Every structure is written in C-alpha cells, then in structure tokens.
Amino acid sequence: MPSWIGAVILPLSGLLLSLPVRAEVKARSCGEVRQAYGAKGFSLADIPYQEIAGEHLRICPQEYTCCTTEMEDKLSQQSKLEFENLVEETSHFVRTTFVSRHKKFDEFFRELLENAEKSLNDMFVRTYGMLYMQNSEVFQDLFTELKRYYTGGNVNLEEMLNDFWARLLERMFQLINPQYHFSEDYLECVSKYTDQLKPFGDVPRKLKIQVTRAFIAARTFVQGLTVGREVANRVSKVSPTPGCIRALMKMLYCPYCRGLVTVRPCNNYCLNVMKGCLANQADLDTEWNLFIDAMLLVAERLEGPFNIESVMDPIDVKISEAIMNMQENSMQVSAKVFQGCGQPKPAPALRSARSAPENFNTRFRPYNPEERPTTAAGTSLDRLVTDIKEKLKLSKKVWSALPYTICKDESMTAGASNEEECWNGHSKARYLPEIMNDGLTNQINNPEVDVDITRPDTFIRQQIMALRVMTNKLKNAYNGNDVNFQDTSDESSGSGSGSGCMDDVCPTEFEFVTTEAPAVDPDRREVDSSAAQLGHSLLSGSLVCMVLALQRLCR
C-alpha cells in the first residue's frame, strides 16, 4: 500500500511538482500507562490519554511518549525509593543475623555470669556458712569486675585476678592464724608472697589463663557482632547519586513512557545499572570477608579451648580447691610469711579463746559437669556457636553479590533466559554492552551510570575502617590477647589484658599458635576429678581444724 493518498500541485518556475502528503498516523493510546501509573498512587491528571511528542523529556528517549515532565520527575523519585527499599530488603538476612545473634550471645554470657556467681554463693554458704558471708565481698568484687570487663569496662583481667588472690590470701591468713593481730602493713606484706609461696597451689595460674582468654574471646566476639550489625545497618541505607537515579529511572520507568508497561529490563542491563549504583558497597566486600573469617576463627575458639561456659560453670569448685590447698599448706605458708614479714603481735586473749559452734555443715553438693545453666538464650554455648557459624558463612560476599541478588528477582528483570523481549534502555531488544566488574574503579566505562571513580564514598570508607579495626581485635582474641578496647557507644573503654600489643600496634596477619593452658576436654576431666576429691576432702579432719579456727575468729 502506498504511504500517501494524494498530492498537492504547486507552480514552481513553470514546472508542476507533485509532493506526496503523509497520512495522519493515529497516536497510540496511553491507557495501560494510565492504569499502571495510577496503581502507583499518582494522580491521573498528570498523564495524557494519547502519546505526545517527547522533546521535553530529560532522561527517557525523546520520542513519542506517554510521559509529561511532571511524570518523569515523579517516576524518577519512585525509582530512587524502590531502589533504596530493594537494597534494604536484599540485605535483610545479614542485618537480622547480626541483630538476633548479638542479642542471644549477650543474653547467654550475662546470664552465665549471673549463674556462676549464684552457684558459688550457694555452695560457699552451705560449706562455710557465716565465715563466707562475712567475707563474701571478696568474691562479689571478682564477679563485678568480670561483668564490668565483659560490658566494655576498663579492666585489666590479669591484674584484677592477681588482686583477687592477694585479697583472698590476706583474709585466709588471718583466719588460719586467729591467735595473732595483723596490721594493714603486715597484710600488705603477706599479699606480696602470693606468687612466691603459691599458697593456693596451681589453681590461680591455670584459672588466670582460662578466664583471661575465655573472656577476651567472648567480649571480642560479641563486640564483633555489634560492629557487624552496625555496619550492615548503615550500608543498607543507600543514598543514590544523581547519576544513579537517572540510570534507575531509565531502566525502571522509561518503558512506561514508551507504552511498554509489561516489558521488564534485560538482566545484563540491570546488572550494569546496579554495579554502577552499588560500586562503593562492593568495595566493602574485601574487608567484610576478612572480618567474617576472623569471626569464624574466634567462634571456633569459643567452641574449644576458649569456651567461657566450661570455665565459668566450675569456677566455684576451682576456687574451693584453691582454698583447700591453702588450708593444707597453712603451716608452711605461715612459717615463711613470719620469716619474711616478721613475727606478728599476739591477739587479745578474748579473741583467741573463742570456740566454734558444735554444728557446722561442711558438706556441699559436688559439681556435676552435665548440669548446664538455664539461660535466657535457652541453649548452650556450643549450640549458639554452631548456629552463628552457619549464618556467618552465608553472609560472606554479600555486598558484591547485591547486584546479582537484586537482578535475579523475576519481578525486577525479564530474566537471564529472555534476552530479546526485554528493555535495553532504548527499546525492546537485546542488551549488547558487556557486564562491568565489581567495585568503584571498574565503573570507569560503565555504559549506564555516570560514576566518578576519583571520589570514593567517605561513609563507606568509614565502615571499611571500622571492620579493619574489629578484625584486628578478633585476630588478637584468637591468640588469647586483648588490645585497648573502645566500646561502640564511646562511653567506656577497656585496657589491655593478655599479652596484648605494644603501643597499640598489632600484627596484620594471624600467628596461629597454641596456648599453654590445657584444652577443654582434659580441663573438664580435671574438673570432674577435682570435684570428686573435694567432696571427700572437705570432710577431712584437717579441714575441720581450719573451720574451727575460722569460726573462732568470726565469733
């Protein structure tokens, strides 16, 4: 069929010219676009009923269109909102992982400490009665400081534990020598002999190693969960650049302007847009993966030799064992102290003549390693760690995978298998440009998003630094070392425990070394054996003698 239906005859220099006249093409309806636009909650007053010339468009192709300037502006903002929501939804798993697991671990550790303190108090009240209650602040202070360390307080674990044993030696030395009066200066001299005399046997040395590395690992791991939670929450809230918003509008809603409401973007086209818009987030991936690896290694320590549950469950028995060692060695300890600090003055006759009550219960329930605390987390540490390890592994490479996760959604693109019937940014046809690599520098030739590779996102760089600092702390915790610790709230900080790092400079690589403390399973067998011996030893005649002496002093 000819494309003209008539001709106009015009005289020109004596010649007759026939000019073809194009038939008036009927403009396409914008009915589907109006329906889809209204479904988004926009007013239909903005949209024409039929296509209009598109010279006014700033983002979409300037061809016949169903979009006015106002529509293009509104759809650009809609593109921005939808993109921000997409990123938040796609990162939901990693964010909820860190939020929920931080809550569980924190609940578990806090209640573990509460249970350990209650267990020691109950056992010592049954065993030593009034003697313990009159000196209970020594033990209460121990748990107060452990809790303060865990919550980010400025506590040096080694010094705090040394102080505990020194104070306990001062109290016990007075109780086993009630016939003497000791001044403050004399007791200070006594405490200086703690390391030399080892009055409590090897318990303080072993317990210091076990408590220090277990608490360092527990506190650092929970702090790692806090940092992971904060970084994930912050990075998930994106602020797209003007170049990104233009690319999003062109990809998501320029098909509307062409009347192609049901045509979705080509998969590779979507990938290039997302890689350009999320270039800085992808750069977070390297440090994030190193952080996750470090978290996994500390998690393995929590399962094994740094298991805080296996340390705190029997701490009452271990301290009681230390007291028994002191009681058994009391004569030798006293003789060496008298030799080093001088002969003390005799106590008043009334005090040394006090007698003990006839009824004193020296029995207590032996420790049962099968009994685990019932915590708010409702589980044991082993089960918590197994769960978090699985979740952490799934969160690796999450930031560089964002474009792929978003673009594989069938509501987002036409799918990887449909390369012909999809929107390529200009029309319904195959998308030809190659897919860009991940990261900011690789977007220099991104055909869809105008990315300034010379200006990295400052906010993302701050998150990278936060991860780097936390990873370094985790590396030190893996080896049982602590570094100067700053709480995320900036309200409190903790100083070094363990061997730490000199001048706050720490190694950048792991040094996988073993510690001198016993492994968990042998340690637990040791606890079982100690508990069994304690049950019998506390009934021995030597302990009764000590009890009588102690009660004479306290009456």
C-alpha positions in Angstrom: 0.0 0.0 0.0 1.4 3.5 -0.8 2.1 5.7 2.1 0.4 8.7 0.6 -3.2 9.3 -0.5 -2.9 12.4 -2.6 -0.7 15.2 -4.0 -0.6 18.9 -3.9 0.1 20.6 -7.2 2.3 23.7 -6.8 3.6 26.0 -9.6 7.4 26.5 -9.4 9.5 28.1 -12.2 6.9 27.0 -14.7 7.1 23.4 -13.6 4.5 21.3 -12.0 5.7 19.3 -8.9 3.8 16.6 -7.2 4.5 16.5 -3.4 3.4 13.4 -1.6 1.3 14.1 1.5 1.9 11.6 4.5 -1.3 10.3 6.0 -2.0 11.4 9.6 -0.8 8.5 11.9 -3.2 7.8 14.7 -1.4 8.4 18.1 -1.2 5.3 20.4 -3.3 5.2 23.5 -1.8 5.7 26.9 -4.5 3.6 28.6 -2.2 0.9 30.0 0.3 3.5 31.2 -2.5 5.5 32.9 -3.6 2.3 34.7 -0.1 1.4 35.9 0.7 5.0 36.8 -2.5 5.3 38.9 -1.7 2.0 40.6 1.5 3.6 41.9 -0.7 6.1 43.7 -0.1 9.0 41.4 -2.7 11.4 40.1 -4.0 10.6 36.6 -4.2 14.4 35.9 -0.5 14.3 35.0 -0.8 11.7 32.2 -2.1 12.3 28.7 -4.7 9.9 27.0 -2.5 9.5 23.9 1.2 9.8 23.1 2.7 13.2 22.8 5.9 14.5 21.3 8.9 13.8 23.7 11.2 16.7 23.2 10.6 17.7 26.9 12.0 14.5 28.3 15.4 14.8 30.1 16.1 11.1 30.9 14.0 8.9 28.6 14.3 8.7 24.8 12.8 11.9 23.3 10.4 10.1 21.1 6.6 9.9 21.1 5.8 9.3 24.8 3.1 8.9 27.4 5.2 10.9 30.0 5.0 14.5 30.8 7.8 16.4 32.6 5.9 16.0 35.8 5.6 12.3 35.3 9.3 11.9 34.6 10.1 13.7 37.8 7.8 11.7 39.9 8.9 8.4 38.4 12.5 9.3 39.0 11.7 9.7 42.7 9.8 6.5 42.6 12.9 4.8 41.1 15.0 6.1 43.9 12.6 4.9 46.6 12.2 1.5 45.1 16.0 1.1 44.8 16.6 2.0 48.4 13.9 -0.4 49.5 15.4 -3.2 47.3 18.8 -2.8 48.9 17.3 -2.9 52.4 15.2 -6.0 51.6 18.1 -7.8 49.9 20.4 -7.2 52.9 17.7 -8.1 55.4 19.2 -11.6 56.1 22.6 -10.3 57.0 21.2 -7.5 59.2 18.8 -9.7 61.1 21.6 -12.3 61.6 23.8 -9.9 63.4 20.9 -8.3 65.4 19.4 -11.5 66.6 22.6 -13.4 67.3 24.1 -10.4 69.2 21.0 -10.5 71.4 21.3 -14.2 72.0 25.0 -14.2 72.8 24.8 -11.2 75.0 21.9 -12.7 77.0 23.8 -16.0 77.3 27.1 -14.5 78.5 25.4 -12.2 81.0 23.2 -14.9 82.5 26.2 -17.3 82.5 28.0 -14.9 84.8 24.9 -14.5 87.0 24.5 -18.2 87.3 28.2 -18.8 88.1 28.1 -16.1 90.9 24.9 -17.6 92.3 26.3 -21.1 92.2 29.5 -20.0 94.1 27.5 -18.1 96.6 25.1 -21.0 97.3 27.9 -23.5 97.6 30.1 -21.4 99.8 27.1 -20.5 102.1 26.5 -24.2 102.6 30.1 -25.0 103.0 31.5 -22.2 105.1 28.3 -20.5 106.4 28.9 -17.3 108.3 32.6 -17.3 107.6 31.9 -16.9 103.9 29.1 -14.4 104.3 31.4 -12.2 106.4 34.0 -12.2 103.6 31.7 -12.5 100.6 32.6 -9.1 99.2 35.9 -10.5 98.0 34.0 -12.9 95.7 31.3 -10.4 94.8 34.0 -8.0 93.7 35.5 -10.7 91.5 32.2 -11.2 89.6 31.6 -7.4 89.5 34.9 -6.9 87.7 34.3 -9.8 85.4 30.9 -8.3 84.4 32.5 -4.9 84.0 35.1 -6.3 81.7 32.6 -8.1 79.6 30.5 -5.0 79.1 33.5 -3.0 77.9 34.8 -1.6 81.2 38.4 -0.5 81.8 39.5 -3.7 83.5 42.9 -5.5 83.2 41.9 -9.1 83.7 45.3 -10.3 84.8 45.8 -7.6 87.4 42.2 -8.0 88.6 42.7 -11.8 89.1 46.0 -11.2 90.9 44.3 -8.7 93.2 41.6 -11.3 93.9 44.0 -14.0 95.0 46.0 -11.5 97.1 42.9 -10.3 98.9 41.8 -13.9 99.5 45.2 -14.7 100.9 45.0 -11.8 103.3 41.6 -12.9 104.6 42.5 -16.6 104.9 45.9 -15.8 106.5 44.0 -14.0 109.3 41.5 -16.9 109.6 44.1 -19.6 109.9 46.1 -17.6 112.4 43.4 -16.2 114.7 45.9 -16.0 117.6 47.7 -13.1 116.0 46.8 -9.5 115.3 47.8 -8.2 111.8 48.1 -4.6 110.8 47.3 -3.3 107.3 51.0 -3.0 106.6 51.6 -6.6 107.7 48.8 -7.9 105.5 50.2 -6.0 102.5 53.5 -7.8 103.1 51.6 -11.1 103.2 50.0 -10.4 99.8 53.4 -9.9 98.3 54.2 -13.5 98.9 51.3 -14.8 96.8 53.3 -15.6 93.7 56.4 -16.8 95.6 54.6 -19.2 98.1 51.8 -20.3 95.8 49.5 -20.9 98.8 46.6 -21.8 96.6 48.6 -24.3 94.5 48.5 -24.1 90.7 44.8 -23.1 90.6 45.4 -19.3 90.3 47.8 -19.8 87.4 45.5 -22.1 85.5 42.4 -20.1 86.2 44.1 -16.9 85.1 44.9 -18.4 81.7 41.5 -19.9 81.3 39.5 -16.9 82.5 41.6 -14.3 80.6 41.4 -16.0 77.2 37.8 -17.0 77.5 36.6 -13.5 78.5 38.7 -11.9 75.8 37.2 -14.2 73.2 33.6 -13.8 74.5 33.8 -10.0 74.8 35.5 -9.5 71.4 33.1 -11.9 69.7 30.1 -10.0 71.0 31.7 -6.8 70.0 32.3 -8.2 66.6 28.6 -9.0 66.3 27.9 -5.4 67.4 30.2 -4.0 64.7 28.7 -6.3 62.0 25.2 -5.2 63.0 26.1 -1.5 62.8 28.0 -1.8 59.5 25.2 -3.8 57.9 22.5 -1.4 59.1 24.4 1.6 57.8 25.5 0.2 54.5 21.9 -1.0 53.8 20.7 2.6 53.8 22.0 3.8 50.5 21.9 7.3 49.1 22.0 7.0 45.3 23.8 9.7 43.3 22.1 11.8 40.7 23.8 9.7 38.0 22.4 6.5 39.7 18.9 8.0 39.9 18.9 8.8 36.2 20.0 5.3 35.4 17.4 3.8 37.6 14.6 5.9 36.0 15.8 5.0 32.6 15.8 1.3 33.4 12.6 1.0 35.5 10.2 3.6 34.1 11.2 4.8 30.7 9.4 1.7 29.4 6.3 3.2 30.8 6.9 6.4 28.8 7.1 4.3 25.7 3.9 2.5 26.5 5.8 -0.8 27.3 4.4 -1.3 30.7 4.8 -5.1 30.9 8.3 -5.1 29.4 11.0 -5.6 32.1 14.7 -4.7 31.9 17.2 -7.0 30.4 19.2 -8.9 33.0 22.6 -7.7 32.0 21.3 -4.1 31.7 20.1 -4.4 35.3 23.5 -5.7 36.4 25.4 -2.8 34.9 23.0 -0.3 36.5 23.3 -1.9 39.9 27.0 -2.3 39.7 27.3 1.4 39.0 24.9 2.4 41.7 26.4 0.0 44.3 30.1 0.4 43.3 31.2 1.6 46.7 29.2 -1.1 48.6 31.1 -3.7 46.5 34.4 -2.2 47.7 33.3 -3.1 51.3 33.4 -6.8 50.4 37.1 -7.4 50.8 37.3 -6.1 54.4 33.9 -7.6 55.2 35.1 -11.1 54.1 38.2 -10.8 56.3 36.0 -9.7 59.2 33.8 -12.7 58.7 36.8 -15.1 58.5 38.1 -13.6 61.8 34.7 -14.0 63.4 34.6 -17.7 62.4 38.0 -18.3 63.8 37.1 -16.8 67.2 33.9 -18.8 67.1 35.9 -22.0 66.8 37.9 -20.8 69.9 34.7 -20.4 71.8 33.8 -24.0 71.0 37.2 -25.2 72.0 39.9 -24.0 74.4 38.4 -20.6 75.0 35.0 -21.9 76.0 33.7 -19.4 78.6 31.0 -21.8 79.7 33.5 -24.6 80.6 35.5 -22.0 82.6 32.6 -20.4 84.5 30.5 -23.4 85.2 33.0 -25.0 87.7 34.7 -21.8 88.9 33.2 -22.3 92.4 34.8 -25.7 92.6 38.1 -24.4 91.4 38.2 -21.6 93.9 37.2 -24.0 96.7 40.0 -26.3 95.6 42.4 -23.3 95.9 41.1 -22.7 99.5 41.7 -26.3 100.4 45.3 -26.1 99.0 45.8 -23.1 101.3 44.4 -24.9 104.3 46.6 -28.0 103.7 49.7 -25.8 103.3 48.8 -23.3 106.1 51.6 -24.2 108.5 54.3 -23.9 105.8 52.8 -20.7 104.4 52.5 -19.1 107.8 56.1 -20.0 108.7 57.5 -18.5 105.6 55.4 -15.4 105.9 56.5 -14.9 109.6 60.1 -15.4 108.4 59.7 -12.8 105.6 57.4 -10.2 107.3 58.3 -10.7 110.9 56.6 -12.2 113.9 53.1 -10.7 114.3 51.7 -9.4 117.6 49.5 -11.8 119.6 45.8 -11.2 119.5 43.8 -10.3 122.6 43.1 -13.3 124.8 39.3 -13.0 124.3 39.6 -13.3 120.6 42.0 -16.3 120.5 39.9 -18.2 123.1 36.7 -18.2 121.1 35.3 -21.6 120.5 33.4 -22.9 117.4 29.8 -23.9 117.5 29.2 -27.6 117.6 27.1 -27.8 114.5 28.8 -26.8 111.3 27.9 -28.2 107.9 31.0 -28.8 105.8 29.2 -30.7 103.1 28.2 -29.3 99.7 26.8 -30.8 96.5 29.7 -31.9 94.2 29.9 -30.2 90.9 28.2 -32.1 88.0 29.6 -31.2 84.6 26.4 -32.3 83.0 24.5 -29.5 84.6 24.4 -26.5 82.3 22.9 -23.1 83.2 19.4 -22.4 82.0 19.9 -19.1 80.2 17.7 -16.6 78.6 19.2 -17.7 75.3 17.7 -21.2 76.1 20.7 -23.1 74.8 24.4 -24.0 75.4 27.3 -22.1 74.0 28.2 -24.9 71.7 24.7 -24.8 70.0 24.9 -21.0 69.8 28.3 -21.1 68.1 27.2 -23.8 65.7 24.3 -21.7 64.6 26.2 -18.4 64.2 28.9 -20.1 62.2 26.4 -21.3 59.6 24.9 -17.8 59.4 28.3 -16.0 59.1 29.4 -18.3 56.3 26.2 -17.3 54.3 26.9 -13.6 54.8 30.3 -13.7 53.0 30.5 -11.7 49.7 27.1 -10.2 50.5 27.9 -6.7 49.3 29.4 -7.6 45.9 26.5 -10.0 45.4 23.9 -7.3 45.9 23.5 -6.5 42.1 23.1 -10.2 41.2 20.6 -10.8 44.1 18.5 -7.8 43.0 18.6 -8.5 39.3 17.7 -12.2 39.6 14.4 -11.3 41.1 11.7 -12.1 38.5 9.8 -9.0 39.4 12.8 -6.9 38.6 14.1 -8.1 35.2 13.0 -10.2 32.3 15.4 -12.9 33.4 18.7 -14.2 32.1 17.0 -16.5 29.6 14.9 -13.8 28.0 17.5 -11.6 26.2 15.3 -10.5 23.2 12.0 -9.4 24.7 13.4 -7.1 27.3 14.0 -3.4 27.8 17.6 -2.4 26.9 17.3 1.3 27.8 16.1 2.4 24.4 13.7 -0.2 23.1 12.5 -3.8 23.5 15.6 -5.6 22.2 18.8 -7.5 23.2 21.2 -5.6 25.5 24.6 -5.6 23.9 27.2 -3.9 26.2 29.4 -6.2 28.4 28.9 -6.6 32.1 31.2 -4.4 34.3 33.4 -6.0 37.0 32.7 -5.2 40.7 33.9 -2.2 42.6 34.4 1.5 42.1 37.4 1.6 39.8 35.8 -0.9 37.4 32.9 1.5 36.7 35.0 4.0 34.7 33.5 2.7 31.4 30.0 1.8 32.8 27.7 2.5 29.9 24.7 3.1 32.1 25.8 5.0 35.3 28.0 8.1 35.4 30.4 7.2 38.2 33.2 9.4 39.5 35.8 6.8 40.4 38.1 9.5 41.8 35.7 10.2 44.7 35.2 7.1 46.9 32.2 7.3 49.2 33.5 8.7 52.6 30.8 6.9 54.5 31.6 3.5 53.1 35.3 4.1 53.8 34.5 4.7 57.4 32.7 1.4 57.6 35.7 -0.3 55.9 37.9 1.2 58.7 35.6 0.0 61.4 35.7 -3.5 60.0 39.5 -3.4 59.8 39.9 -2.3 63.4 37.5 -5.0 64.6 39.2 -7.7 62.5 42.5 -6.8 64.2 40.9 -7.2 67.6 39.5 -10.5 66.6 42.9 -11.7 65.4 44.4 -10.8 68.8 41.5 -12.5 70.6 42.1 -15.6 68.6 45.6 -15.8 70.1 44.2 -15.0 73.6 45.4 -11.4 73.5 43.5 -8.2 74.2 44.1 -4.8 72.9 42.9 -1.4 74.0 39.2 -1.7 73.6 36.8 1.1 72.8 33.1 0.4 73.3 30.9 1.3 70.3 28.9 3.7 72.5 32.2 5.6 73.2 31.1 5.7 76.8 33.7 3.2 78.1 36.8 1.6 77.1 38.9 -1.4 78.2 42.6 -1.6 78.6 44.8 -4.5 77.6 44.6 -8.0 79.1 46.7 -10.9 77.9 49.9 -10.2 76.1 48.2 -7.5 74.0 50.0 -5.3 71.6 52.9 -2.9 72.1 51.9 0.8 71.7 48.6 -0.3 70.2 50.4 -1.7 67.1 49.3 -5.2 66.4 50.2 -7.7 63.7 48.3 -7.6 60.5 48.4 -11.4 59.9 47.3 -14.3 62.2 50.0 -16.1 64.1 48.3 -19.4 64.8 50.0 -20.5 68.0 48.8 -22.8 70.8 48.4 -21.6 74.3 49.9 -23.1 77.4 46.6 -23.7 79.1 45.0 -27.1 78.9 42.5 -28.0 76.2 38.8 -28.0 77.0 38.2 -31.7 77.3 41.2 -32.5 79.6 40.3 -29.5 81.6 36.8 -30.8 82.1 38.1 -34.2 83.1 40.3 -32.4 85.6 37.3 -30.5 87.0 35.4 -33.8 87.4 38.4 -35.3 89.3 38.8 -32.2 91.4 35.1 -32.2 92.3 35.2 -35.8 93.4 38.2 -35.2 95.6 36.7 -32.1 97.1 33.6 -33.9 98.2 35.7 -36.2 100.4 38.4 -33.7 101.3 36.1 -31.3 102.9 35.1 -33.9 105.5 38.8 -34.5 106.4 40.0 -33.7 109.9 42.4 -31.1 108.7 39.5 -29.1 107.2 37.5 -29.4 110.4 40.5 -27.9 112.2 40.6 -24.9 109.8 36.8 -24.5 110.2 37.2 -24.4 114.0 39.9 -21.8 113.7 38.0 -19.7 111.3 34.8 -19.7 113.4 36.8 -18.7 116.5 37.9 -15.6 114.7 34.5 -14.7 113.4 32.5 -15.0 116.6 
